[in-house]
Amino acid sequence: MTHQILSETAASISELKRNPMGTVAAGDGFPVAILNRNEPAFYCVPASWFESMMAQLEDLELNAIADARKGQKVVKVKLDEL
């Protein structure tokens, strides 16, 4: 069975165990596909990539909420009334 590898760099689980930080560094700031028996098991991403992905997911969620609320009746309130 063939598998699509969604990164330019790949490493085995053995390489990751032997030198975790070197494996991450091999990606030069990009994700590294970790292979188990020549099949992708997971992707190792630098912290900056993970933080960026989480921020993008949060933005998508907030946009979906805003889109769902678009067109709703606006209710004006005063801070003193809260």
N, C-alpha and C positions, 0 to 999 in steps of 0.2 A: 504494500500500500504506500502511495506517495503522500507526502505532507508538504504543505507550503511553509517555508521559513520566512518570517516577516522581519528579518534583520539581515544586515550585511555581514555580521560576525556571528559565528557559532562556536560553542565550546562544549565539551562533554562534562557530565557530572563529576567525573574523576578529576578533570582539570579544575573545576570549580572548587572541589574539596581541597585539592593540593594548594591552590593559590587563589583564594576568593577575590582579593583586591586586584590582583593581576588580571583576572578574568574580566572584571568590571572595566579596568583600565584599557583592556584590549579593544573595547568598543569605542574608544575615543569620544566618550560623552554620549554615545548612542546605545540603544538596547543590544543585548547579547542573547541569542537563542541558546538555551541550555538543552542539550540533547541527551536522551536516554536511549541507548541502543539505536542510534541514528534517527530517532524521532524526537521532535520538539516536545519537551516536558513542561518548560515554562520559559519566560523571558526575564532576564535580569536587567533592570533599568536603573540608571543612576538616580539618586535622590532628587536632583533638580527636574528630571523628566517626570518622575512620579508626582511631585508637587505641581508641576504644570498640568499634567493630566487631570489631577483632582480639581484644580481651579477651573479647567475647561468643563468638566462634568458639572461642577456647581453652577457655572454660568448657563449651561444648557438647561439645567433644572429650573433656575430662576427665570429664564426666558420662557419656558413652558408654562410656569405659573403666571407670568405676566400676560402671555397670550391667552390663557384660559380666563383671565379676569378682564380682558379687554372688552369694552362695551358694557360693563356692569355699571349700575347706577352709582354715582359719586355721592358719598355722604360726608358733609362737612362737619367737623367737630372742633371744639376749642380745647386747648391743652388743659385749661382750668376745669373743664367738665370731666376730664378723665380721672 
